[in-house]
Each structure stands twice: as structure tokens, then as C-alpha cells.
Amino acid sequence: MIKFPDAFDSDMAYQLRERAPRNLEEIRSIAISVEANLISKRSRARAERRTPFKEEPSAFEQKLDVIIKGMDRLGDRVEKIERKSPWDGQPNNAVRNLKY
């Protein structure tokens, strides 16, 4: 009984010694329950590692994004104004006064 816990990894051996079983049958039943708990704990830890951590942007970063988007829109407006020809929007007069 003394050597039995040493056959397992350190977490399992600690749990077996901590519960202080009285006989080999009790050690076996404790080992089964502890193993099930350790397996679920390790699978949860693995799942947490696989889940990518999404960091929320700070208030400063959010404000900076708003400013950048505003500057982009302003740049687009300036581009549209520069592309317009000087005669856009003026009526096309077919009849002109040619008395000069």
C-alpha cells in the first residue's frame, strides 16, 4: 500500500496520500475518482489554452479608431471635391449673346 501511490504522477500520488485510505480496495476506488477529476481538470485547462484570448480595445484605442475613420471620410470628401470640374453644376446655355 505504501508503494502504490508512487506508481502515479505527483498530482495523483498527493491526492491518494491526502485521503489516507485504510486498505487496497479503498485506494483503488479513490484512484478511480481522483483520475476522473484530474482528466476533466486537464481537459478544461487544454480547452482554455485553445481558446484565443480576445482583448477588448481600450477607450483610447476606440477614440483613436473613431478619429481615423473620420479622417478617412474627410479625405474622401476632399477627393470628390477636387475631382469635380469647374463647370459641373452650371446650366448649359445653348443660346449665347454674341454681340461683342
Secondary structure, DSSP 8 states (H G I E B T S, - for coil): --SGGGGS-HHHHHHHHHH--SSHHHHHHHHHHHHHHHHHHHHHHHHHHHS-------HHHHHHHHHHHHHHHHHHHHHHHHHS-TTTTS---SS-----
